[in-house]
Amino acid sequence: MSIVNFSTRQRRSFFLPSSPPGAVAAVEWRPCELRFLDQTRLPAEVAFVAARSYREVADAIRRLAVRGAPLIGIAAAYALALAAHDPGADLRAAADELIATRPTAVNLRWAVERCLRVAGEPRVRAEARAGIVEREAVAIHEEQIAADRRMGELGAALIPAGATVLTHCNTGALATGGIGTALGVIKTAHRQGKGIDVLVDETRPLLQGARLTAWELGREGIPYRVIVDAAAAGLIARGDVQAVVVGADRIAANGDVANKVGTYGLALAAAAHGVPFYVVAPDSTVDLDTADGAAIPIERRDADEVLAFGGAHTAVAGTGALNPAFDLTPARYVTAIVTERAVLRPPFVAALSSSARQAVLR
């Protein structure tokens, strides 16, 4: 892998032609190369890394240099294109390795299997396979950009003028390749002149809210304040929050939501105090093959993500840690799910299955 570094004052953009003007380009495909923004270095350093093998992309996904449910699906699709260009690579083995990097986010499996399907069609000649996988990966990326725009429009209609909106983790361009899911809603509401204010959970353990969401909002000129995760429930109880807007890594058929750890507590607080709790995610995040949240695998990550920060240990030597990356929010606490197709409301079993049928018919 090669690295190109830019300070935050020397930002350089890499876009697909259809990317929104001014958006952060988290990944860019070039012939036999995927360039990605290393998100572990933000906000101090803007570093783009060039990956030329699917294993390099898998490593980037695993260590959260590339992260966010839709974006890791896009990156994995491009990684499979890299594998397809390698005459010594086994596409099925590459796909399995990529899928195993992050078990909770269903977009990853969805994107990889979609690329495998087109590669395995009987009409595809072996010599044409790499180009076909590459085009499918680009199509997935461009579809996500369009989906983000639509989710932003639909979700912004739910946000009152002058509202204070609370969000968790990072769900912007860094997580999707477009304008974002939940953060895309916030950006769209701001651009519509709604005069919103944003509270950003710092989002332990890797501070993806304080590091990444704050960075994106600052670039957009959207008013925001970072809060510690533990402050959110109290601020909701005081009436300081008019809406909670989050993303998702997987939505089960009944509407249960797996999202960054800490989401469930926000949903409980919002329900207790009559604050709407909105989940914003593309159709590719909905997993109708998973009946409910109990069947969603929850990724456990390394203890050092909790016990150390910036390379320095913050806990007593020998301390153990439990580090689930996600938690489950039952559907009964979700006010609405916003996809690129519609704003879905309970009962979610019927709403999600109906939306899926419409997707198939189009």
ZALUMLUM-349189 format. One record per residue: residue in three letters; x, y, z of N, C-alpha, C in turn. Coordinates in steps of 0.2 Angstrom, whole numbers, always signed. Example, Ala and Ser with C-alpha at 12.3 -4.5 7.8 and 13.67 -1.06 7.14 Angstrom:
BEGIN
ALA, +66, -28, +39, +62, -22, +39, +66, -16, +39 $
SER, +64, -11, +35, +68, -5, +36, +64, +0, +39 $
//
This chain:
BEGIN
MET, +4, -6, +0, +0, +0, +0, +4, +6, +0 $
SER, +2, +11, -4, +6, +18, -3, +1, +23, +0 $
ILE, +4, +28, +3, +1, +33, +7, +2, +40, +4 $
VAL, -3, +44, +3, -2, +51, +1, -5, +55, +7 $
ASN, -1, +59, +10, -3, +63, +15, -5, +70, +14 $
PHE, -10, +73, +17, -12, +80, +16, -14, +83, +23 $
SER, -12, +89, +24, -15, +92, +31, -22, +94, +30 $
THR, -25, +95, +35, -32, +97, +34, -33, +104, +31 $
ARG, -28, +108, +30, -28, +114, +27, -26, +113, +19 $
GLN, -25, +107, +17, -23, +105, +10, -27, +100, +8 $
ARG, -34, +100, +9, -38, +95, +7, -38, +94, +0 $
ARG, -38, +87, -2, -38, +86, -9, -44, +81, -10 $
SER, -48, +82, -15, -54, +77, -16, -53, +72, -22 $
PHE, -56, +67, -21, -56, +61, -26, -64, +59, -26 $
PHE, -67, +61, -32, -74, +59, -33, -75, +55, -39 $
LEU, -81, +51, -38, -84, +49, -44, -87, +55, -47 $
PRO, -89, +54, -54, -92, +60, -57, -98, +62, -54 $
SER, -102, +58, -51, -109, +59, -49, -109, +61, -41 $
SER, -103, +61, -38, -103, +63, -31, -105, +70, -30 $
PRO, -108, +71, -24, -111, +78, -23, -105, +83, -22 $
PRO, -106, +89, -25, -101, +94, -25, -99, +96, -17 $
GLY, -93, +96, -16, -91, +97, -9, -91, +92, -4 $
ALA, -93, +86, -6, -93, +80, -2, -86, +77, -1 $
VAL, -86, +74, +5, -80, +70, +7, -80, +64, +3 $
ALA, -74, +63, -1, -74, +57, -5, -70, +52, -1 $
ALA, -73, +47, +2, -70, +42, +7, -66, +37, +3 $
VAL, -69, +35, -3, -65, +30, -8, -66, +32, -15 $
GLU, -61, +30, -19, -61, +32, -26, -58, +26, -30 $
TRP, -61, +23, -35, -59, +18, -39, -55, +20, -45 $
ARG, -49, +17, -45, -45, +19, -51, -43, +12, -54 $
PRO, -41, +11, -60, -40, +5, -63, -35, +1, -59 $
CYS, -37, -5, -56, -33, -10, -52, -31, -6, -46 $
GLU, -34, -1, -43, -32, +2, -37, -38, +5, -34 $
LEU, -39, +4, -27, -44, +8, -23, -40, +13, -18 $
ARG, -42, +19, -19, -39, +24, -15, -44, +25, -9 $
PHE, -42, +25, -3, -47, +27, +2, -44, +31, +7 $
LEU, -48, +35, +10, -46, +40, +16, -46, +36, +22 $
ASP, -40, +36, +25, -39, +32, +31, -42, +36, +37 $
GLN, -48, +33, +39, -51, +37, +44, -49, +36, +51 $
THR, -44, +32, +52, -41, +31, +59, -36, +38, +60 $
ARG, -34, +41, +55, -30, +47, +56, -33, +54, +57 $
LEU, -40, +54, +55, -44, +60, +56, -45, +61, +63 $
PRO, -46, +68, +65, -45, +74, +61, -39, +77, +60 $
ALA, -34, +74, +63, -27, +77, +63, -24, +77, +56 $
GLU, -25, +72, +53, -22, +71, +46, -26, +68, +41 $
VAL, -26, +70, +35, -30, +68, +30, -25, +64, +25 $
ALA, -26, +57, +26, -21, +53, +22, -25, +48, +18 $
PHE, -23, +48, +11, -26, +43, +6, -22, +38, +5 $
VAL, -24, +32, +5, -20, +26, +5, -22, +22, -2 $
ALA, -18, +20, -6, -19, +16, -12, -18, +8, -10 $
ALA, -24, +5, -11, -24, -3, -10, -24, -6, -17 $
ARG, -20, -11, -18, -20, -14, -25, -21, -22, -24 $
SER, -24, -24, -18, -26, -31, -18, -32, -31, -13 $
TYR, -36, -36, -14, -42, -37, -10, -40, -38, -2 $
ARG, -34, -41, -1, -32, -42, +6, -31, -35, +10 $
GLU, -28, -30, +6, -26, -24, +9, -33, -20, +10 $
VAL, -38, -21, +6, -44, -18, +8, -48, -21, +14 $
ALA, -47, -28, +14, -50, -32, +20, -47, -29, +26 $
ASP, -40, -28, +26, -37, -26, +32, -39, -19, +34 $
ALA, -40, -14, +29, -42, -8, +30, -49, -8, +33 $
ILE, -54, -12, +31, -60, -13, +34, -60, -15, +41 $
ARG, -56, -20, +42, -55, -23, +49, -53, -18, +54 $
ARG, -48, -14, +52, -45, -10, +57, -49, -3, +57 $
LEU, -54, -2, +53, -59, +4, +53, -55, +10, +50 $
ALA, -50, +8, +46, -48, +14, +41, -54, +15, +36 $
VAL, -57, +10, +34, -63, +11, +30, -69, +8, +34 $
ARG, -74, +12, +36, -79, +10, +40, -86, +14, +38 $
GLY, -91, +11, +42, -98, +13, +40, -101, +8, +36 $
ALA, -107, +6, +37, -110, +0, +34, -111, +1, +27 $
PRO, -113, +6, +24, -114, +6, +16, -107, +7, +13 $
LEU, -102, +11, +16, -95, +11, +13, -91, +5, +13 $
ILE, -92, +1, +19, -88, -5, +19, -91, -10, +13 $
GLY, -97, -10, +12, -100, -13, +6, -97, -11, +0 $
ILE, -97, -5, -1, -94, -2, -8, -87, -4, -8 $
ALA, -83, -3, -3, -76, -5, -3, -75, -12, -4 $
ALA, -79, -16, -1, -78, -24, -2, -80, -25, -9 $
ALA, -85, -22, -12, -86, -23, -20, -80, -22, -24 $
TYR, -77, -16, -23, -71, -14, -26, -65, -19, -25 $
ALA, -65, -21, -19, -60, -26, -17, -61, -33, -21 $
LEU, -67, -35, -22, -68, -41, -26, -66, -39, -33 $
ALA, -67, -33, -36, -65, -32, -42, -57, -32, -43 $
LEU, -54, -30, -37, -46, -31, -37, -45, -39, -38 $
ALA, -48, -43, -34, -47, -50, -34, -49, -53, -41 $
ALA, -54, -50, -44, -56, -53, -51, -50, -51, -56 $
HIS, -46, -45, -55, -41, -44, -59, -35, -48, -58 $
ASP, -34, -51, -53, -29, -55, -51, -30, -62, -53 $
PRO, -26, -65, -58, -27, -72, -61, -26, -77, -56 $
GLY, -22, -76, -50, -21, -81, -45, -26, -81, -39 $
ALA, -31, -76, -40, -35, -76, -34, -42, -80, -35 $
ASP, -44, -83, -30, -51, -87, -30, -56, -82, -28 $
LEU, -61, -80, -32, -66, -75, -30, -70, -77, -24 $
ARG, -72, -84, -24, -76, -86, -18, -72, -85, -12 $
ALA, -66, -87, -12, -62, -87, -6, -61, -79, -4 $
ALA, -60, -75, -9, -59, -68, -7, -65, -65, -4 $
ALA, -71, -67, -7, -77, -65, -5, -78, -67, +3 $
ASP, -77, -73, +4, -78, -76, +11, -73, -72, +16 $
GLU, -67, -70, +14, -63, -66, +18, -65, -59, +19 $
LEU, -68, -56, +14, -70, -49, +15, -77, -49, +19 $
ILE, -81, -54, +18, -87, -54, +22, -86, -55, +30 $
ALA, -80, -59, +31, -79, -61, +38, -76, -55, +42 $
THR, -74, -49, +38, -70, -44, +42, -75, -40, +47 $
ARG, -81, -39, +45, -86, -36, +50, -92, -40, +49 $
PRO, -94, -44, +54, -100, -48, +54, -107, -45, +55 $
THR, -107, -39, +58, -114, -36, +60, -117, -33, +54 $
ALA, -113, -29, +50, -116, -24, +45, -117, -29, +39 $
VAL, -124, -29, +37, -126, -33, +32, -124, -31, +25 $
ASN, -123, -24, +24, -122, -21, +18, -115, -25, +15 $
LEU, -111, -26, +19, -104, -30, +16, -106, -36, +13 $
ARG, -110, -40, +16, -111, -47, +13, -116, -46, +6 $
TRP, -120, -41, +7, -125, -40, +1, -121, -37, -5 $
ALA, -116, -33, -4, -113, -30, -10, -108, -35, -13 $
VAL, -105, -39, -8, -100, -44, -11, -104, -50, -15 $
GLU, -109, -52, -12, -113, -57, -15, -117, -55, -22 $
ARG, -118, -48, -22, -121, -46, -28, -116, -46, -34 $
CYS, -109, -44, -32, -104, -44, -37, -102, -52, -39 $
LEU, -103, -56, -34, -102, -63, -36, -107, -66, -41 $
ARG, -113, -64, -40, -118, -66, -44, -117, -64, -51 $
VAL, -115, -58, -52, -114, -56, -59, -108, -59, -62 $
ALA, -103, -60, -58, -97, -64, -60, -98, -71, -62 $
GLY, -103, -74, -59, -104, -81, -60, -110, -83, -65 $
GLU, -113, -78, -68, -118, -79, -73, -115, -83, -79 $
PRO, -119, -88, -82, -116, -92, -87, -113, -89, -93 $
ARG, -117, -83, -95, -115, -79, -101, -108, -76, -100 $
VAL, -105, -75, -94, -99, -71, -93, -93, -75, -95 $
ARG, -89, -73, -100, -83, -76, -101, -78, -75, -96 $
ALA, -73, -79, -95, -68, -78, -90, -64, -72, -91 $
GLU, -62, -70, -97, -58, -65, -98, -62, -58, -97 $
ALA, -69, -58, -97, -73, -52, -96, -75, -51, -89 $
ARG, -74, -56, -85, -76, -56, -78, -74, -50, -74 $
ALA, -68, -49, -74, -65, -43, -70, -68, -36, -72 $
GLY, -69, -35, -78, -73, -29, -80, -80, -29, -78 $
ILE, -83, -34, -78, -90, -35, -76, -91, -34, -68 $
VAL, -86, -37, -64, -86, -35, -57, -85, -28, -56 $
GLU, -80, -25, -59, -78, -18, -58, -84, -14, -59 $
ARG, -88, -15, -65, -94, -11, -67, -99, -11, -61 $
GLU, -100, -18, -59, -105, -19, -54, -103, -15, -47 $
ALA, -97, -15, -45, -95, -11, -39, -96, -4, -40 $
VAL, -94, -1, -46, -96, +6, -48, -103, +8, -47 $
ALA, -107, +3, -50, -115, +4, -49, -117, +4, -42 $
ILE, -114, +0, -38, -116, +0, -31, -114, +7, -28 $
HIS, -109, +9, -29, -106, +16, -27, -111, +21, -29 $
GLU, -112, +21, -35, -117, +27, -38, -124, +26, -35 $
GLU, -126, +20, -34, -133, +19, -32, -133, +22, -24 $
GLN, -128, +21, -21, -128, +23, -14, -128, +31, -14 $
ILE, -124, +34, -18, -124, +41, -19, -131, +44, -20 $
ALA, -135, +41, -24, -142, +43, -26, -146, +42, -20 $
ALA, -145, +36, -17, -149, +34, -11, -149, +39, -5 $
ASP, -142, +41, -4, -141, +46, +1, -145, +52, +0 $
ARG, -145, +55, -6, -149, +61, -8, -156, +60, -6 $
ARG, -159, +54, -8, -166, +53, -7, -168, +53, +0 $
MET, -163, +49, +4, -165, +48, +11, -164, +55, +15 $
GLY, -159, +59, +12, -159, +66, +15, -165, +70, +14 $
GLU, -168, +70, +8, -174, +73, +7, -180, +71, +11 $
LEU, -181, +64, +11, -186, +61, +15, -186, +63, +23 $
GLY, -179, +62, +25, -178, +63, +32, -179, +70, +35 $
ALA, -176, +75, +30, -176, +82, +32, -184, +84, +33 $
ALA, -188, +81, +30, -195, +83, +31, -198, +81, +38 $
LEU, -194, +77, +41, -196, +75, +48, -193, +80, +53 $
ILE, -189, +84, +52, -185, +88, +56, -188, +95, +57 $
PRO, -191, +97, +63, -194, +104, +63, -189, +109, +62 $
ALA, -191, +115, +60, -186, +121, +60, -184, +123, +67 $
GLY, -178, +125, +67, -175, +127, +74, -174, +121, +79 $
ALA, -174, +115, +76, -174, +109, +81, -166, +108, +83 $
THR, -166, +105, +89, -159, +103, +91, -160, +95, +90 $
VAL, -155, +93, +86, -155, +85, +84, -149, +82, +87 $
LEU, -150, +76, +90, -145, +72, +93, -143, +67, +88 $
THR, -137, +65, +87, -135, +60, +83, -129, +56, +86 $
HIS, -128, +50, +84, -123, +45, +87, -118, +43, +82 $
CYS, -112, +42, +83, -107, +39, +79, -106, +43, +73 $
ASN, -104, +40, +67, -103, +44, +61, -107, +41, +56 $
THR, -112, +45, +52, -116, +42, +47, -116, +47, +41 $
GLY, -110, +50, +40, -110, +55, +35, -107, +52, +29 $
ALA, -103, +56, +25, -100, +54, +19, -94, +49, +20 $
LEU, -91, +50, +26, -86, +45, +28, -89, +38, +29 $
ALA, -95, +37, +30, -98, +31, +31, -102, +28, +25 $
THR, -103, +32, +20, -107, +30, +14, -104, +31, +7 $
GLY, -100, +36, +6, -98, +38, +0, -102, +43, -4 $
GLY, -108, +45, -1, -112, +50, -3, -112, +56, +2 $
ILE, -118, +58, +3, -119, +63, +9, -120, +60, +16 $
GLY, -122, +54, +16, -123, +51, +22, -130, +49, +23 $
THR, -131, +45, +28, -138, +43, +30, -141, +47, +35 $
ALA, -140, +46, +41, -143, +50, +47, -140, +57, +46 $
LEU, -133, +58, +45, -130, +64, +44, -132, +67, +38 $
GLY, -134, +63, +33, -136, +66, +26, -143, +70, +28 $
VAL, -147, +67, +32, -153, +70, +34, -152, +77, +37 $
ILE, -147, +77, +42, -145, +83, +45, -142, +88, +40 $
LYS, -138, +86, +36, -135, +91, +31, -141, +94, +26 $
THR, -145, +90, +24, -151, +92, +20, -155, +97, +23 $
ALA, -157, +96, +30, -161, +100, +34, -157, +107, +34 $
HIS, -151, +107, +35, -147, +113, +36, -147, +117, +29 $
ARG, -146, +113, +24, -146, +117, +17, -153, +119, +16 $
GLN, -158, +117, +18, -165, +119, +17, -166, +125, +22 $
GLY, -162, +127, +26, -162, +133, +30, -166, +132, +36 $
LYS, -167, +126, +39, -171, +125, +44, -168, +127, +51 $
GLY, -162, +130, +51, -159, +133, +57, -158, +128, +63 $
ILE, -156, +122, +61, -155, +117, +66, -148, +117, +70 $
ASP, -148, +114, +76, -142, +114, +80, -141, +106, +81 $
VAL, -135, +104, +81, -133, +97, +82, -129, +95, +88 $
LEU, -132, +90, +92, -128, +88, +97, -125, +81, +95 $
VAL, -118, +80, +95, -115, +75, +93, -112, +71, +99 $
ASP, -114, +65, +100, -111, +60, +105, -104, +59, +103 $
GLU, -100, +59, +107, -93, +58, +106, -92, +51, +103 $
THR, -96, +46, +106, -97, +39, +103, -90, +35, +105 $
ARG, -91, +32, +111, -85, +28, +113, -86, +21, +109 $
PRO, -80, +17, +109, -74, +19, +112, -69, +22, +107 $
LEU, -71, +23, +101, -66, +26, +96, -67, +33, +94 $
LEU, -72, +36, +98, -74, +43, +97, -75, +45, +90 $
GLN, -79, +41, +87, -81, +42, +80, -86, +48, +79 $
GLY, -89, +50, +84, -93, +56, +83, -89, +62, +84 $
ALA, -85, +62, +89, -80, +68, +91, -75, +69, +85 $
ARG, -72, +63, +83, -67, +64, +78, -70, +65, +71 $
LEU, -75, +61, +69, -77, +61, +62, -83, +65, +60 $
THR, -89, +64, +64, -95, +68, +63, -93, +76, +64 $
ALA, -90, +77, +69, -88, +84, +71, -84, +87, +65 $
TRP, -80, +83, +62, -75, +85, +56, -80, +87, +50 $
GLU, -85, +82, +49, -89, +83, +43, -94, +89, +44 $
LEU, -96, +90, +50, -101, +96, +51, -97, +102, +51 $
GLY, -91, +102, +53, -87, +108, +53, -86, +110, +46 $
ARG, -84, +106, +41, -83, +107, +34, -89, +110, +31 $
GLU, -95, +108, +34, -102, +110, +31, -104, +117, +34 $
GLY, -101, +119, +39, -103, +125, +43, -110, +124, +46 $
ILE, -111, +118, +49, -117, +117, +52, -116, +117, +60 $
PRO, -120, +121, +64, -118, +122, +71, -119, +115, +75 $
TYR, -114, +114, +79, -114, +108, +82, -110, +109, +89 $
ARG, -112, +104, +93, -108, +103, +100, -107, +96, +101 $
VAL, -101, +94, +103, -100, +87, +105, -102, +86, +113 $
ILE, -105, +81, +114, -107, +79, +121, -104, +72, +123 $
VAL, -102, +71, +129, -101, +64, +131, -107, +59, +130 $
ASP, -106, +53, +129, -111, +49, +128, -116, +49, +134 $
ALA, -113, +49, +140, -117, +48, +146, -122, +54, +147 $
ALA, -120, +60, +143, -124, +66, +144, -131, +66, +140 $
ALA, -131, +61, +135, -137, +62, +131, -144, +61, +134 $
ALA, -144, +56, +138, -151, +54, +141, -153, +60, +146 $
GLY, -149, +63, +149, -151, +69, +153, -153, +75, +149 $
LEU, -150, +76, +144, -152, +82, +139, -158, +80, +136 $
ILE, -160, +74, +134, -166, +72, +131, -172, +73, +137 $
ALA, -170, +71, +143, -175, +72, +148, -177, +79, +150 $
ARG, -172, +84, +149, -173, +91, +150, -177, +94, +145 $
GLY, -178, +91, +139, -181, +94, +134, -177, +98, +129 $
ASP, -170, +96, +129, -165, +100, +125, -164, +97, +118 $
VAL, -168, +91, +117, -167, +88, +111, -174, +87, +108 $
GLN, -175, +88, +101, -182, +88, +98, -182, +82, +93 $
ALA, -176, +79, +92, -176, +73, +88, -169, +69, +88 $
VAL, -170, +62, +88, -164, +58, +88, -163, +55, +81 $
VAL, -158, +56, +78, -157, +53, +71, -151, +49, +71 $
VAL, -151, +42, +69, -146, +38, +69, -146, +34, +63 $
GLY, -140, +30, +62, -140, +26, +56, -141, +19, +58 $
ALA, -139, +14, +54, -140, +7, +56, -135, +3, +52 $
ASP, -132, -3, +55, -128, -8, +52, -132, -14, +50 $
ARG, -138, -15, +53, -142, -20, +50, -149, -19, +53 $
ILE, -154, -20, +49, -161, -19, +52, -164, -26, +50 $
ALA, -167, -29, +55, -170, -36, +55, -177, -35, +52 $
ALA, -180, -41, +50, -187, -41, +46, -192, -38, +51 $
ASN, -191, -38, +57, -196, -35, +62, -195, -28, +64 $
GLY, -190, -25, +61, -188, -18, +63, -183, -17, +68 $
ASP, -181, -22, +71, -175, -22, +76, -169, -19, +73 $
VAL, -165, -15, +76, -160, -11, +73, -153, -13, +77 $
ALA, -148, -15, +73, -141, -15, +76, -138, -9, +74 $
ASN, -135, -6, +79, -131, +0, +77, -126, +1, +82 $
LYS, -121, +6, +81, -116, +7, +86, -118, +7, +93 $
VAL, -114, +4, +97, -115, +3, +104, -117, +10, +107 $
GLY, -122, +10, +111, -125, +16, +114, -131, +19, +111 $
THR, -133, +16, +105, -139, +18, +102, -145, +16, +106 $
TYR, -145, +10, +109, -151, +7, +113, -153, +12, +118 $
GLY, -148, +14, +122, -149, +19, +127, -152, +25, +125 $
LEU, -150, +28, +119, -153, +34, +116, -161, +33, +115 $
ALA, -162, +27, +112, -169, +25, +110, -173, +25, +117 $
LEU, -171, +22, +122, -174, +21, +128, -176, +28, +131 $
ALA, -171, +33, +131, -172, +39, +134, -177, +43, +129 $
ALA, -176, +42, +123, -181, +46, +118, -188, +43, +119 $
ALA, -189, +37, +120, -196, +34, +121, -199, +37, +128 $
ALA, -194, +37, +133, -197, +39, +140, -199, +46, +140 $
HIS, -197, +50, +135, -198, +58, +135, -201, +60, +129 $
GLY, -204, +56, +125, -208, +58, +119, -205, +61, +114 $
VAL, -198, +59, +113, -194, +62, +108, -194, +57, +102 $
PRO, -195, +59, +96, -195, +55, +90, -188, +52, +89 $
PHE, -187, +45, +88, -181, +42, +87, -181, +39, +79 $
TYR, -177, +42, +75, -177, +40, +68, -171, +36, +66 $
VAL, -172, +31, +62, -166, +27, +60, -166, +28, +52 $
VAL, -160, +30, +50, -160, +31, +42, -154, +26, +39 $
ALA, -157, +22, +35, -152, +17, +32, -155, +15, +25 $
PRO, -151, +13, +20, -153, +11, +14, -156, +4, +14 $
ASP, -159, +3, +8, -162, -4, +8, -157, -9, +9 $
SER, -151, -8, +7, -146, -14, +8, -144, -15, +15 $
THR, -147, -11, +19, -146, -12, +27, -151, -17, +30 $
VAL, -157, -17, +26, -162, -21, +28, -161, -29, +27 $
ASP, -162, -33, +32, -160, -40, +31, -166, -44, +32 $
LEU, -170, -45, +27, -177, -49, +28, -176, -56, +30 $
ASP, -170, -59, +29, -168, -66, +31, -167, -66, +38 $
THR, -166, -61, +42, -165, -61, +49, -171, -59, +52 $
ALA, -174, -63, +56, -181, -62, +58, -181, -56, +63 $
ASP, -177, -56, +68, -177, -51, +73, -170, -50, +76 $
GLY, -169, -45, +80, -162, -43, +82, -158, -49, +86 $
ALA, -162, -53, +89, -158, -59, +92, -154, -63, +88 $
ALA, -155, -63, +81, -152, -67, +77, -146, -63, +73 $
ILE, -145, -57, +75, -140, -53, +72, -133, -54, +76 $
PRO, -128, -56, +73, -122, -56, +76, -119, -50, +78 $
ILE, -116, -49, +85, -114, -43, +87, -106, -44, +88 $
GLU, -103, -39, +84, -95, -40, +84, -92, -38, +90 $
ARG, -88, -42, +93, -84, -40, +98, -77, -38, +96 $
ARG, -74, -32, +98, -68, -29, +96, -63, -30, +102 $
ASP, -57, -28, +100, -51, -28, +104, -52, -24, +110 $
ALA, -49, -27, +116, -50, -23, +122, -46, -16, +122 $
ASP, -41, -16, +118, -37, -10, +118, -41, -4, +116 $
GLU, -46, -5, +112, -50, +1, +110, -53, +4, +116 $
VAL, -54, +1, +121, -57, +4, +127, -52, +6, +132 $
LEU, -46, +2, +133, -41, +3, +138, -36, +7, +136 $
ALA, -36, +9, +130, -30, +14, +127, -33, +19, +122 $
PHE, -30, +24, +121, -32, +29, +116, -26, +33, +114 $
GLY, -25, +33, +107, -19, +36, +104, -13, +33, +106 $
GLY, -13, +27, +107, -7, +23, +108, -5, +23, +116 $
ALA, -8, +27, +120, -7, +27, +127, -12, +23, +131 $
HIS, -10, +19, +136, -15, +15, +140, -18, +20, +145 $
THR, -25, +19, +146, -28, +24, +150, -31, +20, +156 $
ALA, -30, +13, +156, -32, +9, +162, -26, +6, +165 $
VAL, -28, +3, +171, -22, +0, +175, -20, -6, +171 $
ALA, -14, -7, +171, -11, -13, +168, -14, -20, +170 $
GLY, -16, -24, +166, -19, -30, +168, -27, -30, +168 $
THR, -30, -24, +167, -37, -23, +166, -40, -26, +160 $
GLY, -45, -30, +161, -49, -33, +155, -55, -28, +153 $
ALA, -57, -29, +147, -63, -25, +144, -67, -29, +140 $
LEU, -74, -28, +140, -79, -31, +136, -80, -25, +131 $
ASN, -80, -27, +124, -80, -21, +119, -85, -23, +114 $
PRO, -91, -24, +115, -96, -25, +109, -96, -18, +105 $
ALA, -96, -19, +98, -96, -14, +94, -103, -11, +93 $
PHE, -108, -15, +94, -115, -13, +92, -119, -15, +98 $
ASP, -125, -12, +98, -131, -15, +102, -137, -15, +98 $
LEU, -142, -18, +101, -148, -19, +97, -154, -15, +100 $
THR, -157, -11, +96, -163, -7, +98, -169, -11, +96 $
PRO, -174, -13, +100, -180, -16, +98, -184, -11, +94 $
ALA, -188, -14, +89, -192, -10, +85, -197, -6, +88 $
ARG, -199, -8, +94, -205, -4, +97, -202, +3, +100 $
TYR, -196, +4, +100, -193, +11, +101, -191, +15, +95 $
VAL, -193, +13, +89, -191, +16, +83, -197, +20, +81 $
THR, -197, +26, +80, -202, +30, +77, -204, +29, +70 $
ALA, -198, +29, +66, -199, +28, +59, -192, +26, +56 $
ILE, -192, +22, +51, -186, +20, +47, -186, +24, +41 $
VAL, -181, +27, +39, -181, +31, +33, -176, +27, +28 $
THR, -178, +25, +22, -174, +22, +17, -175, +27, +11 $
GLU, -171, +25, +6, -172, +29, +0, -178, +28, -4 $
ARG, -182, +23, -1, -189, +22, -5, -195, +26, -1 $
ALA, -194, +26, +6, -200, +29, +9, -198, +30, +17 $
VAL, -203, +34, +20, -202, +34, +27, -207, +28, +30 $
LEU, -204, +23, +33, -208, +17, +35, -210, +18, +43 $
ARG, -216, +17, +44, -218, +17, +51, -221, +10, +53 $
PRO, -221, +9, +60, -224, +3, +62, -231, +2, +60 $
PRO, -233, -5, +59, -229, -11, +61, -224, -12, +55 $
PHE, -217, -13, +57, -212, -13, +53, -212, -20, +49 $
VAL, -214, -25, +51, -214, -31, +48, -218, -30, +41 $
ALA, -224, -27, +41, -227, -26, +35, -224, -21, +31 $
ALA, -222, -15, +34, -219, -10, +30, -212, -12, +27 $
LEU, -208, -16, +30, -202, -18, +27, -203, -23, +21 $
SER, -207, -27, +22, -208, -32, +17, -212, -29, +11 $
SER, -216, -24, +12, -219, -21, +7, -214, -17, +3 $
SER, -210, -13, +6, -204, -10, +3, -200, -14, -1 $
ALA, -198, -20, +2, -194, -25, -2, -197, -27, -8 $
ARG, -204, -28, -8, -208, -31, -14, -207, -25, -19 $
GLN, -208, -19, -17, -208, -13, -22, -201, -13, -25 $
ALA, -196, -14, -22, -189, -14, -24, -188, -19, -30 $
VAL, -191, -25, -29, -190, -31, -33, -194, -29, -40 $
LEU, -200, -26, -39, -204, -24, -45, -201, -19, -49 $
ARG, -197, -15, -46, -194, -9, -51, -188, -12, -55 $
//
